Amino acid sequence: MLARLSLLFFLLVAGCVSQPEQNTTISNPDATSPLVGAWVAEAFGGEIHERWEMDSHGVLLKQEGYFVADGDTSYSETVAIGAVGETTYLIAHPSTGGVLVWEQTDVSETGMTFENPNNENPSRIVYSFSGSGAFTRVLHGMEDGEEVVNELNFTAR
């Protein structure tokens, strides 16, 4: 119940839904299962560390992550993937503040895509699963009027 309330609170704060339905189960839990585990990716001159796990109710996939460069953790973030009604959302709460929300626009056995055209960077997040022990997350966005694409290749740790 707490997981459902947390997800609904984040969605309401972000203004994504006005009247959420009672069903809050991930629309395709098999699509998110490749994320479960501990991961690391080299990026932006350092390393991103993440741990993904399903909550105890089987309702939300949760992630805690942080960025380390030169021995210093300069950024952290918690993420949840869950559904309201028939729509699945990715909700991020970065250490810099605020709540960011992307709606799932595509899902398959090999990946999933989340989009929020109102968020400049990233506006699209694409997960690709190539097999056990690895996944790729590509962040698409705009910075200073230019398209930016960052590919993060995660391996199990």
N, C-alpha and C positions, 0 to 999 in steps of 0.2 A: 504494500500500500504506500509506503514511504517513497519508493522508487517512482510510482505512478504520480504521486503528488509533486515530486521534484521535477519530473519531466513536464507536467502540465504547468507548473509555476514558471519554468524557463520559457516555455512557448508563449504563455500569456505576457510575460515581461517583454519578450521580443516582439509582441504584436502579431504573431503569425496565425493565431486562431482566435475566433471570437466565441465559439461554442463547441468545445472539444467533446468528442463522443467518449463513451466509457471504455471501448476497446483500445488498449495501449500496447498490444503485442506487436513486436517487429513483424513487418509484412512478410519477410522472407528470412527467417532466422538462419537458414543454411548459408545465405549469402554473406552473413557477417561472421560466421564461425571461423573462417580462416584468420581473422584478426586476433582471436583469443591466444594470449601468450605474451612473452616479453620480447621486445624488439629494439634494434639499434640501427641508425642510419647516419652516415657521414653527410653533413650538409652545412652550408654557410660558414665554413671554417671551424666546425666543431662537430659534435655528435648530438643527435636527438635520441633520447631513450623513452620508450613507451611500454606500458603494461596494460593490456586489454583483458577484461573479464566480464562474463555475464553476471548480472546481479543475482541475488539469491532467489528472486521471484521469477527469473527467466524473462523479464520484461525489458530491461535496458542492457545494452552493451556499454560498458563504462571503460574509460581510459584515463590514466594519469601519465603525464609525460613532462619531460624537462629537456632543456638545451644546455649543453656544457661546452664551453670554449675556453682554452687556456686555463683549465682547472677551476673555472668559475661557472656556477649555474646562474645564467642571466635571465631565464624565461621558463615559466612552467604553464601548464594548461591541463584542465580536465575536460573530457569530451564524453558525451552520451549519444548513443544512437538508439532511437525508440520511435514508436508510432503513436499517433493520435488518429483514431478512426482508421482509415485505410492508407494514410500518408505517413511515411517514415521520414524522420528528421535527424540531422546531425547537429548537435548543439555544443558549442565550445564556450568555455569560460576561461579566458586567458588571464595570466597573472597581471597583465596591464589594465584589467578591469573590463566590465561590460559582459554582454552575452551575445554571441553570434550564432545565427541559425541558417542552415541550408536544407532545402527540401530534396529528398531522393527523387531523381528523374529517370534513373535507369538502374536495373538490377539483373544480374545473371549469375550463373555458376562461377564465372571467371572474374567478376568485379561488380562495382556499383559506382554510380555518379550522384553527386549532390550539387545543387545549384542555388545561388542567391544573387540575382542580377543587381540587387541593391547594395551588395558588398563589393567594393572595388577590388580588393585583393586579399584572399582569393574569392572569385565569384563562382568558380567551379572547382570541385574536388573529385578526382577520379581515382578509385582504388582498383588495382589489377592484381589478381592472384594467379601466380604461375605454378604453384605447387607448394608442398610443405617446406617450411623453413625460409620463405621469402614472400614479400609483397611489395608493390610499388604504389606510391601515392603521388599523383601529379596535381599541382596547384596552378590554376590558370587565373590570371587577373590582369589588372592595369595599374601601372605606376607612372606618374608624370606623363600621361597620355600615350604610353607605350605598352604593348602587350608583354606580359611577363609569364614565363612558364618555368616552374621549378619541379624537377623530378627527384623524388626521394626514394631510394632503394633500401628497404628494410630487410634485415636478416635476423633470424632468431638468435637470442643470446641465452 
